[in-house]
Amino acid sequence: MAYSATALAGDNPRLARIVRVSRTMATITLIAAAAVPAILLAVLVFDPPGLDEWLIEALKASSRTVLTTETRIAAMVIAAVPVALGVTVLLLLHRLFLGFARAQILVPDSGRILRRIGIVIVTLGPLEILLRALASVVLSLPNPPGEREIVIGISSDDITTIISGILLIVLGWTLEEAARIADENRQFV
């Protein structure tokens, strides 16, 4: 059951604060979700060397990597995958905060959204490992034979990403269960 944000503000100042902060965060996450692709597009159009630097950094490529037209296009496709997943997380966060801003805090939908965020983040961990390996192959294709490479590595960031995603999945399950129990308790009263 959802309470009106106005009634919530009068009844419980801590929950009212959650509603206020959530309104702000709903706006920020929506702006960020729109800004990420817009900024990358602006860099592509107005600062192609800046895009090359970003691609090399994002794909953890060798500093001596030289992008050709073909490898640049392939690198953009590879780099687009985690960017798209990041925007997906921002849009899911927007939905979650929007629900909280409407005082829909202890509802099953909040748990489901949180679980989906966790699933995307868990997926991102191993996917980035594979994408970095693929990028190392693609970006070294213009090199002469014997100087091509494949780089496979797992960083502490990858492990932290996976663990954080699992935590969000479990918190989502927990929130769903808490909402179910709260609903059952309301029906008994």
C-alpha positions in Angstrom: 0.0 0.0 0.0 1.3 3.4 -0.9 0.9 6.5 1.2 0.5 10.0 -0.2 3.7 12.0 -0.1 1.9 14.8 1.8 0.5 12.4 4.5 3.9 10.8 4.8 5.6 14.2 5.4 3.2 15.0 8.2 3.5 11.5 9.8 7.1 10.7 9.7 9.9 13.3 9.0 12.5 10.6 8.2 10.3 9.1 5.5 9.4 12.6 4.3 13.2 13.1 3.8 13.4 9.9 1.8 10.6 11.3 -0.5 12.4 14.6 -0.9 15.8 13.1 -1.7 14.2 10.6 -4.0 12.5 13.3 -6.0 15.9 14.9 -6.5 17.6 11.6 -7.4 14.8 10.7 -9.8 15.6 13.9 -11.7 19.4 13.5 -11.5 19.3 9.9 -12.8 17.1 10.8 -15.7 19.3 13.7 -16.6 22.4 11.4 -16.3 20.8 8.7 -18.5 20.2 11.3 -21.2 23.5 13.1 -20.8 25.8 10.0 -21.1 24.9 9.3 -24.8 24.6 13.0 -25.6 28.1 13.7 -24.3 29.6 10.8 -26.2 27.8 11.9 -29.4 29.1 15.4 -28.9 32.7 14.1 -28.4 32.3 12.0 -31.6 31.2 15.1 -33.6 33.3 17.9 -32.1 36.4 16.2 -30.7 37.3 12.9 -32.5 40.8 12.8 -30.9 39.1 13.0 -27.5 36.9 10.1 -28.5 40.0 8.1 -29.4 41.5 8.8 -26.0 38.2 7.8 -24.3 38.0 4.6 -26.3 41.6 3.6 -25.5 41.0 4.4 -21.8 37.6 2.7 -21.6 38.8 -0.4 -23.3 42.1 -0.5 -21.3 44.0 -0.6 -24.5 47.7 -0.2 -24.8 48.9 3.4 -24.8 50.7 2.8 -28.1 47.4 1.7 -29.8 46.7 3.6 -33.0 43.1 3.5 -34.1 42.3 3.0 -37.8 38.9 3.7 -39.2 37.9 0.1 -38.9 39.3 -0.5 -35.4 37.7 2.8 -34.2 34.3 1.6 -35.4 34.8 -1.8 -33.8 36.0 -0.1 -30.6 32.9 2.1 -30.5 30.7 -0.9 -30.8 32.5 -2.8 -28.1 32.5 0.3 -25.8 28.8 0.9 -26.4 27.9 -2.3 -24.6 28.9 -1.2 -21.1 27.7 2.3 -21.8 24.2 1.0 -22.7 24.2 -1.2 -19.6 25.1 1.9 -17.5 22.3 3.9 -19.0 20.0 1.0 -18.3 21.0 1.1 -14.7 20.4 4.8 -14.6 16.9 4.4 -16.0 16.1 1.6 -13.5 17.3 3.9 -10.7 15.1 6.6 -12.1 12.1 4.3 -11.8 13.1 3.2 -8.3 13.6 6.8 -7.1 10.4 7.9 -8.8 8.5 5.3 -6.9 10.1 6.4 -3.6 9.3 10.0 -4.4 5.6 9.0 -4.7 6.0 7.3 -1.3 5.8 3.9 -2.8 8.6 2.6 -0.6 7.7 -0.7 0.8 6.1 -2.2 -2.3 7.1 -5.3 -4.3 7.9 -3.3 -7.4 10.8 -1.5 -5.6 12.3 -4.9 -4.8 11.9 -6.1 -8.4 13.5 -2.9 -9.8 16.4 -3.2 -7.3 16.9 -6.9 -8.3 17.0 -5.9 -12.0 19.6 -3.3 -11.2 21.6 -6.0 -9.5 21.2 -8.4 -12.5 22.5 -5.8 -14.9 25.5 -5.0 -12.6 26.3 -8.7 -12.1 26.2 -9.2 -15.9 28.5 -6.2 -16.4 31.4 -7.7 -14.4 32.1 -10.8 -16.6 31.0 -9.0 -19.7 33.6 -6.3 -19.3 36.3 -9.0 -18.9 35.3 -10.5 -22.2 34.9 -7.1 -23.9 38.4 -6.0 -22.8 39.8 -9.3 -24.3 37.9 -8.8 -27.5 39.0 -5.1 -27.7 42.7 -6.2 -27.3 42.4 -8.5 -30.3 40.5 -6.0 -32.4 42.8 -3.0 -31.5 45.9 -5.0 -32.3 44.7 -6.3 -35.7 46.5 -3.5 -37.6 49.8 -4.5 -35.9 52.2 -6.6 -38.0 52.2 -10.4 -37.5 53.8 -11.3 -34.2 52.7 -8.0 -32.5 49.0 -8.8 -32.2 47.8 -9.6 -28.8 45.0 -10.8 -26.6 44.9 -9.5 -23.0 42.7 -11.3 -20.5 42.6 -10.1 -16.9 40.4 -9.8 -13.9 40.7 -6.8 -11.8 39.5 -6.0 -8.3 37.0 -3.7 -9.9 35.5 -6.6 -11.8 35.1 -8.6 -8.6 33.7 -5.6 -6.7 31.2 -5.1 -9.6 30.0 -8.7 -9.4 29.7 -8.7 -5.6 27.9 -5.3 -5.6 25.4 -6.7 -8.1 24.8 -9.8 -6.0 24.2 -7.6 -3.0 21.6 -5.6 -4.9 19.9 -8.8 -6.0 19.6 -10.0 -2.5 18.5 -6.6 -1.2 15.8 -6.6 -3.9 14.6 -10.1 -2.8 14.6 -8.9 0.8 12.6 -5.7 -0.1 10.1 -7.8 -2.0 9.7 -10.2 0.9 9.4 -7.3 3.4 6.7 -5.7 1.2 4.8 -9.0 1.1 5.0 -9.4 4.9 3.9 -5.8 5.4 0.9 -6.3 3.1 -0.1 -9.5 5.0 0.1 -7.6 8.3 -2.0 -4.8 6.9 -4.7 -7.3 5.9 -4.8 -8.8 9.4 -5.4 -5.4 11.1 
